[in-house]
Amino acid sequence: MKTWDVIVVGAGPGGSTTAARLAMAGCDVLLVDKERFPREKPCSDVYGRYGVDCYKEIGAYDEMVAKGFVFPDLALTSPDYTELRGPNLLSLTCPRRVGDNILKETAARKGATVLEQFWVNDLMMKRGQVSGVKGKFEGRFVEYPARIVIGADGSHSWVAKRLGLFADNYDEVFLAGRAYYANCDPPLRTMEVHYDPYFFPGFVCLSPHPGYGDVVNMGIGYQMTPYVQAKEDVEKLVERFVETSPYGEKMRKARRVSEWMGWRVPSAGQIGKTYAAGAMLIGDAGSFVDPFILEGVANSVRSGGYAVQTALEALEKGDFSEGFLAAYEERWKAKMKPRLDMLHQLSVVARNAEMLNATFQGLKSNPGALKKMFG
Ligand SMILES: Cc1cc2nc3c(=O)[nH]c(=O)nc-3n(C[C@H](O)[C@H](O)[C@H](O)COP(=O)(O)OP(=O)(O)OC[C@H]3O[C@@H](n4cnc5c(N)ncnc54)[C@H](O)[C@@H]3O)c2cc1C
C-alpha cells in the first residue's frame, strides 16, 4: 500500500493551510476530515491577522475577503466598562462554514488529496513511531501509512489522545458557544468583546456579518472551573447581558436565527508537548488557543507553518524520530510563546474583576502597550 509523505488529520484552518503549504512544497499529502464540507464549526468567525500572510501565500485571502468582512475596528471592555478600542487592518469575519471550505478547497487546488467523511480512530505504529492512521472511510475500516502524521483534529483530538498528549485542565479549558441573531439595531460593524459585569467571569463577543443579512454572531467564553461551579446557566447570563448591559442594548430587539452551538476550547494555558516520533500536533489539537479572548484560528495556521518547516526537513533527511521533530516545538516556542504567555497572564488577571479593570485602565493610558495589543 502507498505510503504518504504526510497525512494531515482534520481540515479546519490549521489542517487545510498546512496541507496546502506541504503540497505547494511538492509533498505527497493526504488531508482527511470526518465531516462533509461545507460544515459548521461553532466560532465567533474571526480569522485573525496572524493567519493572513498564510492565506495570501496559498492564494485564499482574496476569496475570503470577498466572502467575509474586514471589520474597521475592535472594542474590548472590562467589567467597569473601561473601553479599549483599536483599528483593524487585516482580520476578518467570515462564517466558518464558508471560510473553512475556501481553505479546504485551496488545499485541494494546490495538490493535496482530500478525503471527507474519513474518521480517524487510531494511529498505526511501527517500532514505537507513528507510521500512519487507522480509520473508517466509505463504510470500511482502513489503514493509510505515512512518514509523518499531523494532528489538526481540533479540541477533541483523537491523535493527541492516542499519543498520550491530550490535556484537560479545567482552569485552562473554556466552554464557548455562539448563535446568530438578526435585527441588531443599529447594525454592528465593530468587532466587540465584553468582559461585562453581567457575564463575569466570562465574556461576550459580538461579531458582524454585513454580507449575510447583517446577522450578528453572539458568542460567549467561560472558563470551565467557574462554569461547573456556576449557579446560573450560561443562557440566562447571556439574556442578562442583553437586557442589562449598555453593550447589549443593540441586541434587545434582535431575533435568534440559529441554534446555540457550544464547544470545548483548550487554551494555551495548558499547552504541553506537541510532538512524538512520527507525529506533530497543531491548532486546538495542541491547545494553541489564546487564553484571553479564545482566538485559535490564526494560531492553528501559525503552528501549522512551523510543522510544515519541520516536516519538510524531516522528509529531506529521512528522519522522523522524536528527537528530530522536537525542532517543531523549538520553532513555535521561539515565535509564538511570548505572546501566548502574555495572553495567559491577561487571562489570569481576567478572573478577578478589579484586577481586570485596573489593567484596562493602565492599558488605556499607555499608547505603546495598546498599539502592541492591536497593532
Ligand atoms: C464559540 C467559539 C467561538 C470561537 N471564536 C473564535 C474566533 O472568533 N476566532 C478564532 O480565531 N478562534 C475562535 N474560536 C476557537 C477556534 O474555533 C479554534 O481555535 C479553531 O477552530 C482551531 O482550528 P483547528 O484547525 O485547530 O481545528 P478545527 O477548526 O476544530 O478543525 C478540526 C477538524 O478536524 C476534524 N476532525 C476532528 N476529529 C477528527 C477525526 N477523528 N478524524 C478526522 N477528522 C477529524 C473536524 O471535523 C474539523 O473539521 C472559537 C471557539 C468557539 C467554540
The ligand as an SDF file (V2000), in Angstrom:
LIG
                    3D

 53 58  0  0  0  0  0  0  0  0999 V2000
  -17.8810   29.5060   20.2850 C   0  0  0  0  0  0  0  0  0  0  0  0
  -16.4450   29.6330   19.8520 C   0  0  0  0  0  0  0  0  0  0  0  0
  -16.0060   30.8670   19.3590 C   0  0  0  0  0  0  0  0  0  0  0  0
  -14.7010   30.9800   18.8810 C   0  0  0  0  0  0  0  0  0  0  0  0
  -14.3530   32.1490   18.2730 N   0  0  0  0  0  0  0  0  0  0  0  0
  -13.1610   32.2520   17.6730 C   0  0  0  0  0  0  0  0  0  0  0  0
  -12.8650   33.3760   16.8500 C   0  0  0  0  0  0  0  0  0  0  0  0
  -13.7050   34.2450   16.5930 O   0  0  0  0  0  0  0  0  0  0  0  0
  -11.6380   33.4510   16.2940 N   0  0  0  0  0  0  0  0  0  0  0  0
  -10.7120   32.4730   16.4980 C   0  0  0  0  0  0  0  0  0  0  0  0
   -9.5830   32.6340   15.9960 O   0  0  0  0  0  0  0  0  0  0  0  0
  -10.9800   31.3750   17.2260 N   0  0  0  0  0  0  0  0  0  0  0  0
  -12.1950   31.2210   17.7900 C   0  0  0  0  0  0  0  0  0  0  0  0
  -12.5000   30.0760   18.4660 N   0  0  0  0  0  0  0  0  0  0  0  0
  -11.5240   28.9790   18.5100 C   0  0  0  0  0  0  0  0  0  0  0  0
  -11.4470   28.3250   17.1200 C   0  0  0  0  0  0  0  0  0  0  0  0
  -12.7130   27.8630   16.7230 O   0  0  0  0  0  0  0  0  0  0  0  0
  -10.4380   27.1630   17.1080 C   0  0  0  0  0  0  0  0  0  0  0  0
   -9.2810   27.5520   17.7830 O   0  0  0  0  0  0  0  0  0  0  0  0
  -10.1100   26.7800   15.6650 C   0  0  0  0  0  0  0  0  0  0  0  0
  -11.2220   26.2480   15.0140 O   0  0  0  0  0  0  0  0  0  0  0  0
   -8.9480   25.7830   15.6460 C   0  0  0  0  0  0  0  0  0  0  0  0
   -8.7090   25.3600   14.3250 O   0  0  0  0  0  0  0  0  0  0  0  0
   -8.1630   23.8830   14.0680 P   0  0  0  0  0  0  0  0  0  0  0  0
   -7.8900   23.8000   12.6090 O   0  0  0  0  0  0  0  0  0  0  0  0
   -7.0760   23.5710   15.0150 O   0  0  0  0  0  0  0  0  0  0  0  0
   -9.3600   22.9050   14.4880 O   0  0  0  0  0  0  0  0  0  0  0  0
  -10.8670   22.8430   13.9790 P   0  0  0  0  0  0  0  0  0  0  0  0
  -11.2670   24.0900   13.3070 O   0  0  0  0  0  0  0  0  0  0  0  0
  -11.6650   22.3730   15.1400 O   0  0  0  0  0  0  0  0  0  0  0  0
  -10.8390   21.7100   12.8730 O   0  0  0  0  0  0  0  0  0  0  0  0
  -10.6240   20.3710   13.2300 C   0  0  0  0  0  0  0  0  0  0  0  0
  -11.1530   19.4870   12.1260 C   0  0  0  0  0  0  0  0  0  0  0  0
  -10.8060   18.1420   12.4370 O   0  0  0  0  0  0  0  0  0  0  0  0
  -11.8800   17.3040   12.1000 C   0  0  0  0  0  0  0  0  0  0  0  0
  -11.7870   16.0950   12.9230 N   0  0  0  0  0  0  0  0  0  0  0  0
  -11.9430   16.0120   14.2600 C   0  0  0  0  0  0  0  0  0  0  0  0
  -11.7590   14.7430   14.6870 N   0  0  0  0  0  0  0  0  0  0  0  0
  -11.4760   14.0160   13.5860 C   0  0  0  0  0  0  0  0  0  0  0  0
  -11.2130   12.6360   13.3820 C   0  0  0  0  0  0  0  0  0  0  0  0
  -11.1980   11.7730   14.3980 N   0  0  0  0  0  0  0  0  0  0  0  0
  -10.9800   12.2050   12.1170 N   0  0  0  0  0  0  0  0  0  0  0  0
  -10.9870   13.0910   11.0820 C   0  0  0  0  0  0  0  0  0  0  0  0
  -11.2480   14.4080   11.2240 N   0  0  0  0  0  0  0  0  0  0  0  0
  -11.4830   14.8660   12.4620 C   0  0  0  0  0  0  0  0  0  0  0  0
  -13.1120   18.1400   12.3910 C   0  0  0  0  0  0  0  0  0  0  0  0
  -14.2260   17.6930   11.6620 O   0  0  0  0  0  0  0  0  0  0  0  0
  -12.6510   19.5390   11.9890 C   0  0  0  0  0  0  0  0  0  0  0  0
  -13.0190   19.8510   10.6730 O   0  0  0  0  0  0  0  0  0  0  0  0
  -13.7990   29.8930   18.9650 C   0  0  0  0  0  0  0  0  0  0  0  0
  -14.2330   28.6800   19.5080 C   0  0  0  0  0  0  0  0  0  0  0  0
  -15.5430   28.5400   19.9210 C   0  0  0  0  0  0  0  0  0  0  0  0
  -16.0250   27.2070   20.4320 C   0  0  0  0  0  0  0  0  0  0  0  0
  1  2  1  0
  2  3  1  0
  2 52  2  0
  3  4  2  0
  4  5  1  0
  4 50  1  0
  5  6  2  0
  6  7  1  0
  6 13  1  0
  7  8  2  0
  7  9  1  0
  9 10  1  0
 10 11  2  0
 10 12  1  0
 12 13  2  0
 13 14  1  0
 14 15  1  0
 14 50  1  0
 15 16  1  0
 16 17  1  0
 16 18  1  0
 18 19  1  0
 18 20  1  0
 20 21  1  0
 20 22  1  0
 22 23  1  0
 23 24  1  0
 24 25  2  0
 24 26  1  0
 24 27  1  0
 27 28  1  0
 28 29  2  0
 28 30  1  0
 28 31  1  0
 31 32  1  0
 32 33  1  0
 33 34  1  0
 33 48  1  0
 34 35  1  0
 35 36  1  0
 35 46  1  0
 36 37  1  0
 36 45  1  0
 37 38  2  0
 38 39  1  0
 39 40  1  0
 39 45  2  0
 40 41  1  0
 40 42  2  0
 42 43  1  0
 43 44  2  0
 44 45  1  0
 46 47  1  0
 46 48  1  0
 48 49  1  0
 50 51  2  0
 51 52  1  0
 52 53  1  0
M  END
$$$$
